[in-house]
């Protein structure tokens, strides 16, 4: 990796941290430059572009790492049956979507008129959702799940594992769940997903 790429990576990593801590509107370029170890505003514009492009690039870089981690988790557990696979995947997804990073991104999305929300969903959260979408499509092709739009089914699964805990967190109640409570909630969500919305195993 050349010095140009290294500096760009430093800027993206620093920018992501500043955006999460300050929000999009309060994330001043001067703070990002300082967090990246110094430089000039012209350096950022030359390497990346506008503030929105910087946010998008920083988000994509971070979510690429998250997506890779999810795909590695899936590859390590491909031999499990669907229910067991969904449990492993769901527990990891629950931890991510209930993380401070995830909620900081949600706050940024809600602070904007919709433009940043679309970026966060399309360039961010969807990268994780697409991992499960690919496996649902594979299971359908193998005759293990009934037909249906794989992305819609993936979206429903994520909604089932997040709620009502996500809403509580958004309303300011940061609930600390035990492993047993998370396990019970995940098993309920998986049961409903496989049996309650028309995608039960044949």
C-alpha positions in Angstrom: 0.0 0.0 0.0 1.4 3.4 -1.0 1.6 6.5 1.1 -1.3 7.9 -0.7 -3.5 4.9 0.2 -2.3 4.9 3.8 -3.2 8.6 4.2 -6.6 8.0 2.7 -7.2 5.1 5.1 -6.2 7.3 8.0 -8.5 10.0 6.9 -11.4 7.6 6.5 -10.9 6.0 9.9 -10.6 9.3 11.6 -13.6 10.7 9.8 -15.8 7.8 10.8 -14.9 8.2 14.5 -15.6 11.9 14.3 -18.9 11.5 12.5 -20.1 9.0 15.1 -19.0 11.2 18.0 -20.2 14.5 16.7 -22.9 13.7 14.1 -22.7 14.8 10.5 -23.5 18.5 11.0 -21.2 19.0 13.9 -18.3 17.0 12.5 -16.0 19.8 11.4 -13.3 19.1 8.8 -10.8 20.6 11.2 -11.6 17.9 13.8 -11.2 15.2 11.2 -7.9 16.6 10.0 -6.7 16.7 13.6 -7.9 13.1 14.3 -6.1 11.9 11.2 -2.8 13.2 12.5 -2.7 16.5 10.7 -2.8 17.7 7.1 -4.7 20.3 5.2 -8.3 20.7 4.0 -7.1 20.6 0.4 -5.7 17.1 1.1 -9.1 15.8 2.0 -10.8 17.4 -1.0 -8.1 16.1 -3.3 -8.2 12.5 -2.0 -11.9 12.2 -1.3 -14.0 15.2 -2.1 -16.9 16.9 -0.3 -17.9 16.3 3.3 -20.8 14.1 2.1 -18.4 12.1 -0.1 -16.1 11.7 2.9 -18.9 10.4 5.1 -20.0 8.0 2.3 -16.4 6.7 1.8 -15.8 6.4 5.5 -19.0 4.5 6.0 -18.3 2.2 3.1 -14.8 1.4 4.4 -16.1 0.5 7.8 -19.1 -1.5 6.6 -16.9 -3.4 4.2 -15.0 -4.7 7.3 -18.3 -5.5 9.1 -19.6 -7.3 6.0 -16.4 -9.3 5.7 -16.7 -10.4 9.3 -20.3 -11.5 8.8 -19.3 -13.5 5.7 -16.5 -15.1 7.6 -18.9 -16.1 10.4 -21.3 -17.6 7.8 -18.5 -19.5 6.0 -17.4 -21.0 9.4 -21.0 -22.1 10.1 -22.2 -23.3 6.7 -22.6 -26.9 7.8 -25.2 -26.0 10.4 -28.8 -26.6 9.7 -30.9 -23.5 8.9 -32.2 -23.0 12.4 -28.8 -23.3 14.0 -27.2 -21.0 11.3 -29.8 -18.3 11.9 -29.2 -18.5 15.6 -25.4 -17.9 15.2 -26.0 -15.2 12.6 -28.8 -13.6 14.5 -26.9 -13.3 17.8 -24.0 -11.6 16.0 -26.4 -9.3 14.1 -28.3 -8.4 17.2 -25.0 -7.4 18.9 -24.1 -5.2 16.0 -27.5 -3.5 15.5 -27.7 -2.8 19.2 -24.2 -1.4 19.4 -23.2 2.2 20.0 -21.9 2.4 16.4 -25.2 1.3 14.9 -27.2 3.7 17.0 -24.9 6.6 16.3 -25.5 6.0 12.6 -29.3 5.8 13.2 -29.1 9.2 14.9 -27.2 10.7 12.0 -29.9 9.3 9.7 -32.7 10.9 11.7 -30.9 14.2 11.8 -31.0 14.7 8.0 -33.8 15.3 5.5 -33.4 11.8 4.1 -30.2 12.0 2.0 -27.9 10.7 4.7 -30.5 8.1 5.7 -30.4 6.6 2.2 -26.6 6.6 2.2 -26.5 4.8 5.6 -29.1 2.2 4.6 -27.8 1.6 1.0 -24.1 1.8 1.7 -24.1 0.7 5.3 -26.7 -1.6 6.8 -27.7 -3.2 3.5 -24.2 -4.7 3.2 -24.9 -6.8 6.3 -28.4 -7.6 5.2 -27.1 -8.8 1.8 -25.1 -11.5 3.5 -28.2 -13.2 4.9 -30.1 -12.5 1.6 -27.5 -14.5 -0.3 -27.9 -17.5 2.1 -31.7 -17.3 1.9 -31.5 -17.4 -1.9 -29.1 -20.4 -1.7 -31.5 -22.3 0.6 -34.4 -21.5 -1.7 -32.4 -22.8 -4.7 -31.6 -26.0 -2.7 -35.3 -26.5 -1.9 -34.9 -25.9 1.8 -37.0 -22.8 2.0 -40.2 -21.8 0.3 -40.0 -19.2 -2.4 -40.2 -15.5 -1.7 -38.2 -12.4 -2.3 -34.9 -13.2 -0.5 -34.2 -9.5 0.4 -37.7 -9.0 1.8 -37.3 -12.2 3.9 -33.9 -11.0 5.1 -35.4 -7.7 6.1 -38.2 -9.4 8.1 -35.6 -11.5 9.9 -33.6 -8.5 11.0 -36.8 -6.7 12.1 -37.8 -9.7 14.2 -34.5 -10.0 16.0 -34.2 -6.3 16.7 -37.6 -5.5 18.0 -38.8 -4.4 20.5 -35.3 -3.9 21.9 -34.3 -1.5 19.1 -37.3 0.8 19.8 -36.5 0.8 23.5 -33.0 1.9 22.8 -34.1 4.6 20.5 -36.4 5.9 23.3 -33.4 6.1 25.7 -33.7 2.8 27.5 -30.4 1.0 27.2 -31.3 -2.4 28.3 -28.6 -4.9 29.4 -29.7 -8.4 28.5 -28.3 -11.6 29.9 -27.1 -14.3 27.6 -30.2 -16.4 28.6 -32.6 -13.5 27.7 -30.9 -12.9 24.3 -31.0 -16.7 23.6 -34.7 -16.9 24.4 -35.6 -13.8 22.3 -33.5 -15.1 19.4 -35.2 -18.5 19.5 -38.6 -16.9 19.5 -37.7 -14.7 16.5 -36.3 -17.7 14.6 -39.4 -19.8 15.3 -41.7 -17.0 14.1 -39.5 -16.4 11.0 -39.4 -20.1 10.0 -43.0 -20.9 10.9 -45.1 -17.8 11.2 -44.5 -15.9 7.9 -44.6 -18.6 5.3 -41.0 -19.6 5.0 -41.0 -22.8 7.1 -38.7 -25.6 6.0 -40.2 -28.2 3.8 
